[in-house]
Amino acid sequence: MRKRYIKRQKFQKKIVPLCHILLNMESLRPVFSIAIVDSNILSALGLQQILKDMAPMVDIRIFVTFSEMEVANNQFVHYFVASRIYFEHSAFFRTRLQQTIVLVNGDMQIQGVATLNVCQSEKMVVKSIITLQRQGHSDSSHRMSTDNGIVQLSPRELEVTILLTKGLINKEIADRMNISITTVITHRKNIMEKLHARSLADIIIYAVMNGYVNLGEL
């Protein structure tokens, strides 16, 4: 009987903090908004997911046309806008250069405005966005936050994280660390759970933002 009581007590101790977390989450609201203005809905959805992973508390909205964005009448802190729409409505975006990032295909450069090449891998898109952030593209009070709280990775998990950001596969990591592939998979699973990561891009963001790897090493 006493054993059951002890088990129930332990279970309740685990449940109470979770209840507090769930209640507190209801009060969380996006602190600012970002607009993606692009008629290519698939490209826009892909970028939206990347930005959500980088800044979970930001309201990221997609607009297929410039008119839709105007109707929304929001004060967006960033505009990720397709190059065609940018040129068609340059008068609007030219007054918001510090907030505007033009989505381009390839290495196209536009004088006086930041550009983001969307015709590259997810990993490279993340790297480009982080570069823009570190260059101080936006006002410091509006920079995207990737802080998900204090995450404690073990030394081995951190080593696996760094090797993953460098593009090594499970077998290569196992050989480098002199461990089994099964152990590598376990470490990866623990890393994903601790970081609440859904993809390798999330792990890269964590490693870069916490100074474990430099952009030049990616």
Helices and strands as residue ranges (DSSP letters): H 2-25, E 33-37, H 41-54, E 59-63, H 66-72, E 78-82, H 83-88, H 90-94, G 97-99, E 100-104, E 114-117, H 122-134, G 140-142, H 155-165, H 170-177, H 181-195, H 200-209, G 215-217
